[in-house]
Amino acid sequence: SDLSGYEKFGLGNVKYNISRIHITAVEFPSASISLIPGTGIKLAIGNASLTIDMSWNIRTWMFKDSGRGTVYISKVFVTAIFSTPLDNMDHTSISLTSCRTTSGDIDIKLNGKS
C-alpha cells in the first residue's frame, strides 16, 4: 500500500508519495519463546533488523524529484506477551496481551534524479 500526503515547510507544501514498498530482508539473530505459568507465552526478539526497498517522489512549487530508496532498521527489540485462555468448549485461543518494540538505528538512502 502507498503512503502519500503533504507537509508544510517554510514557503510552501511538499507533496510526497512512497510506493512499491517491499521488505527485502529480515534477520532475527536472537529470538526466544517461553511459557509464563498462569498467563501464556512470552516472545522475545533481540537485535533484529529489517531492510525495506521503495519508490518515492516529491513535488514542491519549485521542483519535483523521484527515485528509489532503501530503509535499514537495526537494533530492533520486541517483547510480546500472548494469553492462552480456554473458552467454554475447552478450545484454546491466543490473544496479544502486551507488546513493546524499540528500534535503535534507522538508515535511509534515497537515490533520485536531482
Secondary structure, 3 states (H helix, E strand, C coil): CCEEEEEEECCEEEEEEEEEEEEEEEECCEEEEEEECCCEEEEEEEEEEEEEEEEEEEECCCCEEEEEEEEEEEEEEEEEEEECCECCCCCECCEEEEEEEECCEEEEEEEECC
